[in-house]
Amino acid sequence: MNDTAALYGTLRRIAETVGRAEPAGRVAHYIPVLAEADPARFGMALAFPDGETIGVGEWRHRFSIQSISKVFALVLALAHRGEHLWTRVGREPSGNPFNSLVQLEYEQGIPRNPFINAGALAVTDELLDHTDQPCELMRDFLREESGAPDLDFDQRVADSEAAHIDRNAALGHLMADYGNLRHPVPQVLHHYVRQCAVEMSCEEVARAGGVVTRHGLRADGSRLLSRGDAKRVNAIMLTCGAYDAAGEFAFRVGLPGKSGVSGGIMAVVPGRYTLCVWSPGLDRRGNSVAGMDALDRFTTETGCSVF
């Protein structure tokens, strides 16, 4: 049996096990459009470095990628702005909720890492020094890397988030007060919300995530990041990608990963595979319950952990 067939069998067994379980978790109720999701839905995809992809369940159903977008924003910021980014955002796990104002004030406007909301605002602000349309830059990058030229923003999701953005606005204004935001807060928030509203399927996320799986090489073989920067992105995904449950994610899954509150999780087996799983039921920390379980089962069965 070849590697592809064996892995497909593993994905099928995982999907069958997840499908037999009662839906767990709660959908993201604080964003009205996301609150409409069915927590029982499930899809999972695996992409090889050459772009070949296999999947199970609703692996071709598109959803707004939410905070998975923060990985791609970080990749683009490092590619276009370089090491200067690290003077504006840290590289440590937060240990607090992803939208904590208390931590941001305690650390004088320097977000703990790029994957909490304040850190993502700093990354977006940095990209605004490169282009006046960072969300379009990301969308076009994702179109090319995923091989899906029609993917776009879900305007309904973007509008829903923009109407309930007070906490993120507070984070932005606090950062601006400390001098760590160079562009107007409403401009930064506009692009941040739109990047989170990009709609992709598990298949497309897995393909696009290949840029970090391939150690910084794009789908066309050109180099976007140095191997060192790609290593650092994976390291931050491992230590910070699941918010204040990053330790639990490392303990159970053992891979670099990034979750989003729509129920998606992207995970990387460096040099070998990129995975994406989607199921909207979340735990209290904002991570997909079924998605975490599926990735735990995958690394347990295949032994494809970084540990």
N, C-alpha and C positions, 0 to 999 in steps of 0.2 A: 504494500500500500504506500503511495507516495505521500509526501508531507501535506499537500493540499487536501487530499482525501481524508487523511487522519484528522486534520484540524477541522474540516467540515463536520466530521462525525462528532467531534468534541463540542462544537457549537450547537449541533442539533440536540445532543443530550442535555446541554445546559438549558436550551430553550424549552425543551420538554419538561424539565424539572421546574423551571421558573413558571411555566404555564400551568402546572398542577397546583402551585401554591396560591393561597389567598392573596389578593392584592394588598400590599403593605405600604405604609407611609401616607403622607398627605401632600396634595399638589400645592404649588406655590400660590397660596390664597391672596397674597398682598399685591399681586399683579393680576388684575381681573381676567385678562385673556388667558393667561396660564392656568387660572383657577378652573377653567372649563375643561381641562384635559382629563382623560380617563386614566387612572393610575394603573389599570390592568394591561395597558399596551406595552409592547416589548419588541425591541429589535436589536440585533448585534451584528457587527461586521468586522472583518479582519482584512487588512491590506498588506501585501508584501511590498518590499522596497521597489519592485518594478511596476507597481500599480495594479497588479492582479488582485482582485478582491472577491471574497466569499462572504456570505451572510445568511442569517436566519431571521424568522419573524418579520417584523415591519422594518427591515433594514434599509428600505428605499423610501420610507416615509420621511418627509422633511419636517423639521421642528426648528424653532429659534434656538440657536446654539448658546445664547446667553454667555455665561462666564468662560466657556471654552474659547470664546473669541479672544480672551486675555492672553492666551498662549500666542496666537498669531499677531496680536498687537505688540507683544514683547519681541517676537522674532523680527518684525518689521522695524521697530524702534532700534534694536541692536544693529540691524543691517544698515539703516540709514542715518542713525545718530551716534552710534558707537558707545564706548565705555562711559561717556559723560552721564548717561542715564543713571548710573549707580550713585551719583552725588545727590539724586533727588528721590530715590526709593531704595529701601533696604532689601535684604535677601534672607530674612529670618522668618520662621513660622510665627503666626500671630498669636495663637492661643486664645483668641477672642473672636466674637462674631465678625463676619466679613464686612460689616458696615459700622464698626465701632467708632464712635466719636471720642470716647474717653481715651482710647489708646492713641489716637492721632494727636490729641491735645497733649497728652503726656510726653509724646515724642516730638513735640514742637513742629508739627506739620510735615514730618517725613514719614510716609507710610512704611509699614513694616516689610511689605513685599509687593511685587507687581500684581498679585492675584487677588488681594482684597480690593474692595471697591475704590478706596482712596488711592491705592497703588495704580490701579487701572486708569484713574483720572490723571495721575501724573504721567503715565505712559502716553495717554492720548494728547496731553498738553505738549509733551516732547515731540510727538509726531506732527503737531500743528506748526512746529518750526521747520518741518520738512515740506509739508503740503497743506494747503488750506482745505483739503477734502480727505482727511485720514480714513474715514469710514469707507469712502469709495476706493481708496488705495487698498484697503483690506479686502473689500468685496472682489475687486478685480484680481487680486492675488489668489484668493480662494477659488475663483472661477478657473484660473489657470492650473493651480495645483490639483484640484479635484477633477478636472476634465469636464466640468459642468458649466458651460458658458451662460446658461439661463438662470443660475442661482442669483438671488436678490434679497433685499430686505423685506421682512413682513411688516408692512406699514401699520397694520392693526396692532401688532405687538409693540412696535415703537411708540405709537400714540398712547397705548395703555400705560406703558412705563413712564412716558413723559408726563402723564397726568398724575403720577404717584411717585414723584421724584424728590420729595422734600428732604429725605435723609441724605441722599447723594448730593443734593444741592448744599446741605449743611456741611458735608465733608469738603466740597469744593471751596466754599467760602472760608472755612477754617484754614485750609491749605493756602488760599490766597492771602489771608491775613498774616500767615507766617512767611510769605514771600516765595512759596513753592508752587505757584501757579502763575504762568506768564500771560496766559490768554484769558479773555473774559469767561467767567464761570458758565454762563448760558451756552457759549460756543463749545466749550469742552463737554458739557453735559449732552448737548445735541449729538455730537459725534460718538460719545460713549454709548448712548442709548441705541443709536442706529447700528453700531457694530454688534451689540448684543442681540439685535433683532434679525441678523442674517439667518436665513432659513437654509438648512442643509440636512441631508440624510446621514445615517450612520455610515453608509458607503462613502459618501463625499467627505465627511469629516476624517474618516480613516485614511483616505487617499491624501487629503491636504496635510494631515499630520505627518506624512512621510518625510517632510523637510527636517524634522528633528530625529526621526528614526534613521534617516540616511546621514546623520551627523552633519547637517547643514546644507546638503545638496538638494536643489529643486528637482521637480519631476523631469525637467528636460536635461538634467545632468549638470547644470551650471551651479556654481557655489554661491549661496546667499549668506551663510554664516560660516565663520571658521569652526573647525572641530571643537576648539575650546569654548566658543560661545554656545554651540549646540549642546555640549556637555553641561554647561551652566544652566541652560533652559531646562534640560531634563532633571537636573539636580533640584531646581526650584519647584518643578512640577511634583517631584517626590516629596519634598519637605513642606510645601505650601499649597498644593493643588486642590486639596479637599477641605480648605478653610481650617477651622479648629478641630477637624477630625483627621488631619493629615497623618498623625501617628497611627490611628486606627486603620487608615487606608494602607499605609506602609506595612503594618502588621498583618493585615488580611490579604492584601493583593500583592504587595512587594514590587510594584512598578511605578515609574513616573506617571502621573495622571492629572487630569484637570476636569473638574465637574462643573455643571451649570444647573441653575434652579429650574430649568425646563425638564430636567431628568436625564440629560446626556452626560456621559463620562468618556473622555478620550484617554487612552493609556498607551504607553510605548514600551516595546521590547527593543531596546536600541540595536540597530543593525539587522533586525529580523522581522518584526511585525509592528503595525499600528492597529489598535483596536478602538472601536467606538460602540458603546452600548447606550440604549435609550429606554427609559421607563419613567413616567412622570411622578410616581409616588416617592416623596422625599422623607428622609429622617429629619430630626429636629435641627440638624446642622446644615440642611440644604443639599444633601447628597442623595442620589437615587438609591432606594433600598434594594430593589431588584438588580439594578446595575452593579452595585457593590458586590452583591451575592454572586452574580454571574462572573465578574472578574475574579473573585476569590476562587470560584470553582475552576475557572480556566487555568489560573496559575498553579493551583493544586494538582490538577489532572495532568497538565503538560510539563510542569516543572520550570516554566518560563518566567522565573522571577529574577530580579537583579541580585538577590541575596543567595 
